[in-house]
């Protein structure tokens, strides 16, 4: 464990105080005798300890040192989970020294005996001081090394994050090129107007929308919601988009067969067990007949008789989960100015202030409050409203597609 700077300052101050006081008579005796110093502050201190009250002063100082050692051993070794340190070794030696020193202090030993006895105390306290200094300096060396490692790791992590963000932004641009670009000039012959908008919760999206102009004045449109989020959902989205475009070429005249083929194509070699929900339709611009198929998706919304309402469709199983499913399609008839709204579940089922969740009824009410707006403005308003309700922190990808029969 590495102590903080404040802890180490307190630690080293206490250590020096104890080292000065701990075995103080031993230090003074040894220094004065080895260096033959008979005058000065050391000699005065020596005589002070030799006075009747000096030994008791030394005893109180030693008691403080003893308490400090208990603090070192139990607080730092147990509470902060130090490894076994030198303090646990020095403490019994110190106790033994005190037990021996005080009783024998009053006995008439020779000066040579006291010299060797004090020499032992001098060596012990010096070893303690060296241990404290090594621990103090070593801890700061470790702090410096760990700080350098932490800064280097942080720098590498930041660089990796920047590279990842750049790659994700590139993936997002590629994904945007897959989404169809709406051109009203191309749609005029089909007597329809289409507008859609998508906002991912992350860099890339698992939702997508598409439309295709077919033969015999038919127009295909769909909204797809991939299971999961992020890169895995975005990659699976590419596979779904490819299958839809491929199967439309062969099975555009039969929507139920088209769904059957798309489902089996997704299930093939689907090792990740991913799936998708899809709501699609084929509108005949000449007759206004709309064929729809809902594969586990949210129920569409229809605008008829100057109001928006829920269009209850039969909900088939999702695509990519089980092989050989027979999908049921339904027919509806659109009149002039009728609209069909397809959307992903990211536009509903999110918590808002004052209510448990934002529901489909809330979405319909919001549409009815702006029913005077044309299609593109309505789609943009709803998308901005949903994003605002989620404080610009989308919990899920949101996709909204609107089709108006002109």
C-alpha positions as a printed NumPy array, in Angstrom:
array([[  0.   ,   0.   ,   0.   ],
       [  1.205,   3.508,  -0.866],
       [  0.47 ,   6.195,   1.717],
       [ -0.725,   9.613,   0.759],
       [  1.581,  12.596,   1.081],
       [ -0.179,  13.85 ,   4.215],
       [  0.032,  10.44 ,   5.867],
       [  3.725,  10.124,   5.08 ],
       [  4.513,  13.603,   6.45 ],
       [  2.828,  12.675,   9.742],
       [  4.587,   9.325,   9.61 ],
       [  8.075,  10.713,   9.168],
       [  7.608,  13.426,  11.829],
       [  6.483,  10.856,  14.395],
       [  9.304,   8.567,  13.356],
       [ 11.976,  11.219,  13.904],
       [ 10.483,  12.199,  17.274],
       [ 10.475,   8.616,  18.44 ],
       [ 13.977,   8.009,  17.062],
       [ 15.295,  11.014,  18.969],
       [ 13.524,  10.058,  22.195],
       [ 13.539,   6.312,  21.856],
       [ 16.649,   4.935,  23.595],
       [ 17.776,   8.545,  24.036],
       [ 20.106,   7.734,  26.936],
       [ 21.703,   5.009,  24.854],
       [ 22.405,   7.435,  22.022],
       [ 23.79 ,  10.093,  24.312],
       [ 26.016,   7.63 ,  26.228],
       [ 27.379,   6.059,  23.062],
       [ 28.033,   9.334,  21.221],
       [ 29.719,  10.983,  24.216],
       [ 31.848,   7.944,  25.018],
       [ 32.875,   7.129,  21.452],
       [ 33.686,  10.724,  20.555],
       [ 34.917,  11.558,  24.05 ],
       [ 32.652,  14.616,  24.181],
       [ 32.635,  15.933,  27.744],
       [ 31.178,  19.331,  27.057],
       [ 28.324,  20.752,  25.062],
       [ 24.683,  19.927,  24.707],
       [ 25.156,  16.164,  24.488],
       [ 27.017,  15.985,  27.736],
       [ 24.429,  18.246,  29.369],
       [ 21.638,  16.028,  28.125],
       [ 23.496,  12.993,  29.399],
       [ 23.769,  14.445,  32.892],
       [ 20.13 ,  15.496,  32.746],
       [ 19.093,  11.876,  32.156],
       [ 21.376,  10.775,  34.948],
       [ 19.468,  12.995,  37.36 ],
       [ 16.822,  11.331,  39.603],
       [ 13.889,  12.487,  37.422],
       [ 15.603,  11.877,  34.115],
       [ 14.954,   8.165,  33.989],
       [ 11.237,   8.745,  34.582],
       [ 11.192,  11.299,  31.777],
       [ 12.83 ,   8.696,  29.599],
       [ 10.184,   6.228,  30.753],
       [  7.326,   8.473,  29.655],
       [  9.013,   9.075,  26.29 ],
       [  9.468,   5.346,  25.894],
       [  5.777,   4.793,  26.722],
       [  4.865,   7.215,  23.926],
       [  7.182,   5.303,  21.617],
       [  5.568,   2.043,  22.695],
       [  2.086,   3.394,  21.917],
       [  3.335,   4.58 ,  18.538],
       [  4.692,   1.123,  17.771],
       [  1.338,  -0.442,  18.592],
       [ -0.231,   2.073,  16.235],
       [  2.267,   1.152,  13.496],
       [  1.827,  -2.57 ,  13.883],
       [ -1.936,  -2.851,  14.216],
       [ -3.215,   0.151,  12.253],
       [ -0.946,  -0.092,   9.23 ],
       [ -0.501,  -3.876,   9.204],
       [ -4.091,  -4.949,   9.868],
       [ -6.456,  -2.087,   9.006],
       [ -4.617,  -1.045,   5.865],
       [ -3.486,  -4.61 ,   5.126],
       [  0.225,  -4.039,   5.043],
       [  2.457,  -6.972,   4.387],
       [  4.429,  -8.23 ,   7.42 ],
       [  6.814,  -5.38 ,   8.144],
       [  9.833,  -4.66 ,  10.281],
       [  7.744,  -3.121,  13.056],
       [  6.35 ,  -6.476,  14.132],
       [  9.943,  -7.669,  14.513],
       [ 11.261,  -4.598,  16.352],
       [  8.353,  -4.346,  18.815],
       [  9.159,  -7.478,  20.878],
       [ 12.848,  -6.535,  20.913],
       [ 11.943,  -3.071,  22.155],
       [  9.697,  -4.477,  24.888],
       [ 12.454,  -6.851,  25.972],
       [ 14.916,  -3.961,  26.068],
       [ 12.605,  -1.834,  28.237],
       [ 11.897,  -4.715,  30.61 ],
       [ 15.615,  -5.308,  31.058],
       [ 16.723,  -1.678,  31.07 ],
       [ 14.562,  -0.141,  33.818],
       [ 15.146,  -2.672,  36.631],
       [ 18.858,  -2.89 ,  35.962],
       [ 19.25 ,   0.872,  35.732],
       [ 19.393,   1.127,  39.529],
       [ 21.882,  -1.748,  39.95 ],
       [ 25.611,  -1.038,  40.349],
       [ 26.91 ,  -2.381,  37.031],
       [ 30.291,  -1.403,  35.727],
       [ 30.59 ,   1.354,  33.164],
       [ 31.697,  -1.157,  30.519],
       [ 28.536,  -3.208,  31.08 ],
       [ 26.374,  -0.129,  30.649],
       [ 28.34 ,   0.784,  27.537],
       [ 27.535,  -2.496,  25.789],
       [ 23.965,  -2.392,  27.003],
       [ 23.506,   1.11 ,  25.613],
       [ 25.333,   0.088,  22.454],
       [ 22.631,  -2.515,  21.88 ],
       [ 19.939,   0.148,  22.242],
       [ 21.831,   2.46 ,  19.925],
       [ 22.068,  -0.207,  17.193],
       [ 18.396,  -1.12 ,  17.581],
       [ 17.136,   2.461,  17.367],
       [ 19.462,   3.232,  14.451],
       [ 18.136,   0.189,  12.595],
       [ 14.638,   1.484,  13.237],
       [ 15.525,   4.91 ,  11.85 ],
       [ 17.051,   3.399,   8.715],
       [ 13.94 ,   1.243,   8.276],
       [ 11.708,   4.309,   8.546],
       [ 13.796,   6.26 ,   6.026],
       [ 13.865,   3.388,   3.547],
       [ 10.117,   2.914,   3.858],
       [  9.55 ,   6.658,   3.453],
       [ 11.806,   7.055,   0.4  ],
       [ 10.67 ,   3.76 ,  -1.12 ],
       [  7.029,   4.713,  -0.88 ],
       [  7.669,   7.909,  -2.812],
       [  9.661,   6.008,  -5.413],
       [  6.663,   3.698,  -5.84 ],
       [  4.316,   6.669,  -6.017],
       [  6.441,   8.208,  -8.757],
       [  6.656,   4.96 , -10.719],
       [  2.942,   4.246, -10.369],
       [  2.113,   7.816, -11.371],
       [  4.214,   7.498, -14.523],
       [  2.57 ,   4.156, -15.334],
       [ -0.873,   5.626, -14.738],
       [ -0.18 ,   8.637, -16.972],
       [  1.218,   6.393, -19.72 ],
       [ -1.796,   4.064, -19.493],
       [ -4.159,   7.037, -19.577],
       [ -2.388,   8.426, -22.634],
       [ -2.62 ,   5.085, -24.455],
       [ -6.299,   4.711, -23.507],
       [ -7.092,   8.235, -24.712],
       [ -5.338,   7.579, -28.028],
       [ -7.236,   4.32 , -28.487],
       [-10.542,   6.042, -27.715],
       [ -9.823,   8.757, -30.271],
       [ -9.041,   6.159, -32.93 ],
       [-12.213,   4.253, -32.049],
       [-14.323,   7.411, -32.273],
       [-12.839,   8.203, -35.7  ],
       [-13.587,   4.669, -36.906],
       [-17.147,   4.794, -35.571],
       [-17.77 ,   8.132, -37.249],
       [-16.524,   6.609, -40.491],
       [-18.857,   3.649, -40.005],
       [-21.724,   6.07 , -39.409],
       [-21.   ,   7.88 , -42.696],
       [-20.967,   4.564, -44.543],
       [-24.257,   3.593, -42.933],
       [-25.814,   6.89 , -43.999],
       [-24.985,   6.101, -47.616],
       [-27.041,   2.894, -47.372],
       [-30.198,   4.748, -46.406],
       [-32.259,   5.861, -49.42 ],
       [-32.349,   9.493, -50.492],
       [-35.901,  10.737, -51.035],
       [-36.598,  12.572, -54.264],
       [-40.127,  13.827, -54.778],
       [-39.567,  14.038, -58.537],
       [-39.212,  10.261, -58.659],
       [-42.314,   9.812, -56.485],
       [-44.644,  12.047, -58.478],
       [-45.522,   9.241, -60.873],
       [-46.481,   7.095, -57.89 ],
       [-48.77 ,   9.752, -56.404],
       [-47.033,   9.419, -53.023],
       [-44.805,  11.442, -50.723],
       [-42.314,   9.723, -48.422],
       [-40.06 ,  11.145, -45.769],
       [-38.094,   9.37 , -43.044],
       [-35.565,  10.237, -40.393],
       [-33.238,   8.184, -38.199],
       [-31.236,   9.127, -35.11 ],
       [-28.944,   6.526, -33.517],
       [-28.511,   6.232, -29.769],
       [-24.813,   5.62 , -30.355],
       [-22.505,   6.275, -33.298],
       [-24.066,   3.592, -35.473],
       [-27.642,   2.392, -35.599],
       [-29.44 ,  -0.933, -35.541],
       [-32.556,   0.673, -37.029],
       [-32.998,   1.506, -40.674],
       [-35.655,   2.378, -43.2  ],
       [-35.88 ,   1.742, -46.906],
       [-38.184,   2.126, -49.867],
       [-38.161,   0.944, -53.478],
       [-40.125,   1.844, -56.595],
       [-41.467,  -1.368, -58.118],
       [-43.221,  -2.217, -61.356],
       [-46.933,  -1.648, -61.987],
       [-47.029,   1.559, -59.915],
       [-46.181,  -0.262, -56.71 ],
       [-43.997,   1.244, -54.038],
       [-42.368,  -0.754, -51.234],
       [-41.454,   0.803, -47.873],
       [-40.268,  -0.635, -44.548],
       [-38.821,   0.137, -41.127],
       [-36.55 ,  -2.444, -39.489],
       [-35.336,  -2.649, -35.876],
       [-32.359,  -4.938, -35.229],
       [-31.946,  -6.654, -31.867],
       [-29.21 ,  -5.061, -29.776],
       [-27.265,  -1.866, -30.358],
       [-23.864,  -0.739, -31.546],
       [-21.585,  -2.33 , -34.113],
       [-23.098,  -5.835, -33.982],
       [-26.558,  -4.453, -34.738],
       [-25.143,  -2.215, -37.48 ],
       [-23.426,  -5.167, -39.175],
       [-26.566,  -7.285, -38.966],
       [-28.495,  -4.357, -40.407],
       [-26.341,  -4.563, -43.548],
       [-27.283,  -8.19 , -43.952],
       [-31.011,  -7.451, -43.554],
       [-30.84 ,  -4.57 , -46.031],
       [-29.05 ,  -6.743, -48.594],
       [-31.608,  -9.549, -48.235],
       [-34.551,  -7.167, -48.593],
       [-33.197,  -5.689, -51.811],
       [-32.294,  -9.118, -53.167],
       [-35.671, -10.745, -52.447],
       [-37.636,  -7.724, -53.721],
       [-36.299,  -8.345, -57.211],
       [-37.845, -11.833, -57.324],
       [-40.845, -11.66 , -54.998],
       [-42.131,  -8.074, -55.161],
       [-45.552,  -9.259, -56.394],
       [-46.183, -11.498, -53.372],
       [-45.479,  -9.903, -49.986],
       [-45.986, -13.057, -47.906],
       [-43.502, -15.016, -50.055],
       [-41.069, -12.135, -49.846],
       [-41.238, -12.241, -46.02 ],
       [-40.825, -16.017, -46.004],
       [-37.64 , -15.787, -48.081],
       [-36.173, -12.911, -46.07 ],
       [-36.772, -14.764, -42.802],
       [-35.116, -17.975, -44.005],
       [-32.224, -16.034, -45.465],
       [-31.576, -14.322, -42.122],
       [-31.889, -17.548, -40.16 ],
       [-29.27 , -19.249, -42.331],
       [-25.846, -19.238, -40.653],
       [-27.116, -16.931, -37.9  ],
       [-24.581, -18.016, -35.284],
       [-25.113, -14.905, -33.165],
       [-28.854, -15.737, -32.843],
       [-29.755, -12.176, -33.772],
       [-33.149, -11.187, -35.113],
       [-35.055,  -8.172, -36.322],
       [-38.553,  -6.756, -36.212],
       [-39.951,  -5.375, -39.439],
       [-43.053,  -3.586, -40.635],
       [-43.386,  -3.207, -44.373],
       [-45.961,  -2.391, -46.968],
       [-46.561,  -2.311, -50.699],
       [-48.816,   0.473, -51.973],
       [-50.383,   0.435, -55.412],
       [-50.492,   4.046, -56.535],
       [-53.268,   3.414, -59.044],
       [-55.783,   1.729, -56.75 ],
       [-54.683,   2.919, -53.294],
       [-54.586,  -0.684, -52.066],
       [-51.987,  -1.165, -49.341],
       [-50.654,  -4.619, -48.443],
       [-48.884,  -4.754, -45.097],
       [-46.988,  -7.292, -43.01 ],
       [-45.934,  -6.77 , -39.402],
       [-43.168,  -9.056, -38.106],
       [-43.029,  -8.379, -34.387],
       [-42.829,  -4.621, -34.906],
       [-44.7  ,  -1.717, -33.33 ],
       [-48.195,  -1.134, -34.676],
       [-48.312,   1.479, -37.466],
       [-50.301,   4.703, -37.269],
       [-52.742,   5.779, -39.977],
       [-54.067,   9.252, -40.774],
       [-57.643,   9.067, -42.048],
       [-60.632,  11.382, -41.782],
       [-58.457,  14.208, -40.512],
       [-57.119,  12.341, -37.46 ],
       [-54.315,   9.987, -36.549],
       [-55.142,   6.625, -35.007],
       [-53.582,   3.235, -34.424],
       [-53.743,   0.765, -37.313],
       [-54.2  ,  -2.64 , -35.726],
       [-52.355,  -5.22 , -37.792],
       [-51.725,  -8.91 , -37.264],
       [-48.356,  -9.337, -35.555],
       [-46.278, -12.131, -37.076],
       [-43.095, -13.565, -35.519],
       [-39.913, -11.551, -35.901],
       [-37.564, -12.352, -38.785],
       [-34.349, -14.321, -38.347],
       [-35.449, -16.312, -35.297],
       [-37.2  , -19.43 , -36.657],
       [-37.14 , -21.062, -40.085],
       [-40.069, -21.65 , -42.444],
       [-42.632, -19.294, -40.95 ],
       [-45.695, -18.476, -43.013],
       [-46.238, -14.725, -42.74 ],
       [-49.73 , -13.292, -42.924],
       [-50.35 , -10.093, -44.876],
       [-53.317,  -7.717, -44.731],
       [-54.914,  -5.288, -47.172],
       [-56.078,  -1.731, -46.515],
       [-57.393,   0.947, -48.837],
       [-56.015,   4.463, -48.731],
       [-57.802,   7.562, -49.909],
       [-56.336,  10.857, -51.002],
       [-54.292,  12.581, -48.244],
       [-54.223,   9.446, -46.076],
       [-50.913,   8.754, -44.368],
       [-49.143,   5.689, -42.98 ],
       [-46.61 ,   6.163, -40.164],
       [-44.026,   3.484, -39.363],
       [-41.7  ,   3.878, -36.392],
       [-39.306,   1.934, -34.169],
       [-39.906,   1.233, -30.48 ],
       [-37.344,   3.894, -29.549],
       [-40.094,   6.509, -29.986],
       [-42.154,   4.946, -27.191],
       [-41.564,   3.   , -23.972],
       [-39.058,   5.408, -22.44 ],
       [-39.496,   7.03 , -19.   ],
       [-40.54 ,  10.674, -18.782],
       [-41.187,  13.081, -15.922],
       [-44.694,  12.823, -14.517],
       [-45.469,   9.481, -16.201],
       [-44.168,   5.965, -16.077],
       [-43.497,   5.686, -19.809],
       [-44.16 ,   7.516, -23.042],
       [-46.786,   5.406, -24.759],
       [-48.148,   4.919, -28.254],
       [-51.226,   6.939, -27.249],
       [-48.956,   9.857, -26.322],
       [-47.297,   9.606, -29.733],
       [-50.679,   9.623, -31.507],
       [-51.803,  12.646, -29.481],
       [-48.625,  14.472, -30.473],
       [-49.305,  13.678, -34.128],
       [-52.865,  14.955, -33.841],
       [-51.615,  18.218, -32.344],
       [-49.632,  18.878, -35.55 ],
       [-51.958,  17.319, -38.118],
       [-52.055,  20.616, -40.027],
       [-48.354,  20.273, -40.912],
       [-47.244,  18.6  , -44.106],
       [-45.541,  15.207, -43.956],
       [-41.874,  16.232, -43.743],
       [-42.512,  18.868, -41.068],
       [-44.551,  16.383, -39.049],
       [-41.775,  13.782, -39.086],
       [-39.105,  16.339, -38.136],
       [-41.257,  17.767, -35.332],
       [-41.914,  14.335, -33.787],
       [-38.241,  13.354, -33.938],
       [-37.17 ,  16.605, -32.267],
       [-39.903,  16.216, -29.641],
       [-38.834,  12.674, -28.729],
       [-35.204,  13.706, -28.5  ],
       [-36.147,  16.643, -26.278],
       [-38.201,  14.42 , -23.974],
       [-35.129,  12.238, -23.492],
       [-32.902,  15.259, -22.768],
       [-30.94 ,  14.664, -25.985],
       [-29.697,  11.355, -24.556],
       [-31.466,   8.719, -26.57 ],
       [-31.947,   5.399, -24.826],
       [-32.541,   3.593, -28.124],
       [-32.277,   4.272, -31.843],
       [-35.303,   6.163, -33.146],
       [-36.644,   5.84 , -36.695],
       [-39.736,   7.403, -38.19 ],
       [-41.086,   6.97 , -41.72 ],
       [-44.162,   8.625, -43.132],
       [-45.94 ,   7.919, -46.432],
       [-48.753,  10.062, -47.809],
       [-51.055,   8.997, -50.64 ],
       [-51.557,  12.025, -52.874]])
